Amino acid sequence: MKYLVFLTQELADKLFIYQYPVHPVSSTYQSINVIKSQIKPELQEVILDVGLDTTSANYDKSHGEQIAGSIDKDKTSTK
């Protein structure tokens, strides 16, 4: 994959660079599926909704169920 690179400072204050510090160097990011993204500049916050490969050997099903249970509990407590 090739990307065009333009050297300019014009957008420097609007750029965000993200990295996965525990992501292996040999692994690519092409399999990452960003579903939705939001930028909240006043809060200095970026929200990324990413799809997870639940069939991957690296996916912890019990942890996924624990997170889903916590989300469900939060939804019922705010009603």
C-alpha positions as a Markdown table, in Angstrom:
| # | Residue | x | y | z |
|---|---|---|---|---|
| 1 | Met | 0.0 | 0.0 | 0.0 |
| 2 | Lys | 1.4 | 3.4 | -0.9 |
| 3 | Tyr | 0.4 | 6.8 | 0.5 |
| 4 | Leu | 1.0 | 10.3 | -0.9 |
| 5 | Val | 2.9 | 12.4 | 1.6 |
| 6 | Phe | 2.9 | 16.2 | 1.5 |
| 7 | Leu | 5.3 | 18.1 | 3.7 |
| 8 | Thr | 3.5 | 21.1 | 5.2 |
| 9 | Gln | 2.7 | 22.6 | 8.5 |
| 10 | Glu | -0.7 | 23.9 | 7.4 |
| 11 | Leu | -2.7 | 21.1 | 9.2 |
| 12 | Ala | -0.2 | 20.3 | 11.9 |
| 13 | Asp | -2.5 | 21.4 | 14.7 |
| 14 | Lys | -5.3 | 19.2 | 13.4 |
| 15 | Leu | -3.4 | 15.9 | 13.0 |
| 16 | Phe | -3.7 | 12.9 | 15.3 |
| 17 | Ile | -1.3 | 10.0 | 15.2 |
| 18 | Tyr | -2.3 | 6.8 | 16.9 |
| 19 | Gln | -0.3 | 3.7 | 17.6 |
| 20 | Tyr | -0.7 | 0.4 | 19.3 |
| 21 | Pro | 2.3 | 0.1 | 21.6 |
| 22 | Val | 1.7 | -3.7 | 22.2 |
| 23 | His | 0.9 | -4.4 | 18.5 |
| 24 | Pro | 3.6 | -6.6 | 16.9 |
| 25 | Val | 5.7 | -4.7 | 14.3 |
| 26 | Ser | 5.2 | -7.7 | 11.9 |
| 27 | Ser | 1.5 | -7.4 | 12.1 |
| 28 | Thr | -0.4 | -5.1 | 9.8 |
| 29 | Tyr | -3.3 | -2.8 | 10.6 |
| 30 | Gln | -5.3 | -3.7 | 7.5 |
| 31 | Ser | -7.6 | -6.1 | 9.4 |
| 32 | Ile | -8.7 | -3.4 | 11.8 |
| 33 | Asn | -12.3 | -2.3 | 11.1 |
| 34 | Val | -13.1 | 1.2 | 12.3 |
| 35 | Ile | -16.9 | 1.4 | 12.4 |
| 36 | Lys | -17.4 | 4.9 | 13.7 |
| 37 | Ser | -15.2 | 7.7 | 14.9 |
| 38 | Gln | -15.8 | 11.0 | 16.8 |
| 39 | Ile | -13.6 | 13.9 | 17.7 |
| 40 | Lys | -14.5 | 16.1 | 20.6 |
| 41 | Pro | -11.8 | 18.8 | 20.5 |
| 42 | Glu | -13.2 | 20.7 | 23.5 |
| 43 | Leu | -12.7 | 17.6 | 25.6 |
| 44 | Gln | -9.5 | 16.6 | 23.8 |
| 45 | Glu | -11.1 | 13.3 | 23.2 |
| 46 | Val | -11.2 | 10.9 | 20.3 |
| 47 | Ile | -13.7 | 7.9 | 20.3 |
| 48 | Leu | -13.2 | 5.0 | 17.9 |
| 49 | Asp | -15.7 | 2.2 | 17.6 |
| 50 | Val | -13.8 | -0.8 | 16.2 |
| 51 | Gly | -15.0 | -4.2 | 15.2 |
| 52 | Leu | -13.5 | -7.2 | 16.9 |
| 53 | Asp | -12.8 | -10.5 | 15.4 |
| 54 | Thr | -14.5 | -12.8 | 17.9 |
| 55 | Thr | -13.2 | -15.9 | 16.1 |
| 56 | Ser | -9.6 | -14.9 | 16.6 |
| 57 | Ala | -7.4 | -17.0 | 18.8 |
| 58 | Asn | -6.4 | -13.8 | 20.6 |
| 59 | Tyr | -10.0 | -12.9 | 21.5 |
| 60 | Asp | -10.9 | -13.6 | 25.2 |
| 61 | Lys | -14.5 | -14.7 | 25.1 |
| 62 | Ser | -15.0 | -14.6 | 28.9 |
| 63 | His | -13.6 | -11.0 | 29.1 |
| 64 | Gly | -15.9 | -10.0 | 26.2 |
| 65 | Glu | -18.9 | -11.4 | 28.1 |
| 66 | Gln | -17.8 | -9.5 | 31.2 |
| 67 | Ile | -17.6 | -6.2 | 29.3 |
| 68 | Ala | -21.0 | -6.9 | 27.7 |
| 69 | Gly | -22.5 | -7.6 | 31.2 |
| 70 | Ser | -21.1 | -4.3 | 32.5 |
| 71 | Ile | -22.6 | -2.4 | 29.6 |
| 72 | Asp | -26.0 | -4.0 | 30.1 |
| 73 | Lys | -25.9 | -3.2 | 33.8 |
| 74 | Asp | -25.1 | 0.4 | 33.1 |
| 75 | Lys | -27.9 | 0.7 | 30.6 |
| 76 | Thr | -30.5 | -0.6 | 33.0 |
| 77 | Ser | -29.3 | 1.5 | 35.9 |
| 78 | Thr | -29.6 | 4.8 | 33.9 |
| 79 | Lys | -33.3 | 4.2 | 33.0 |
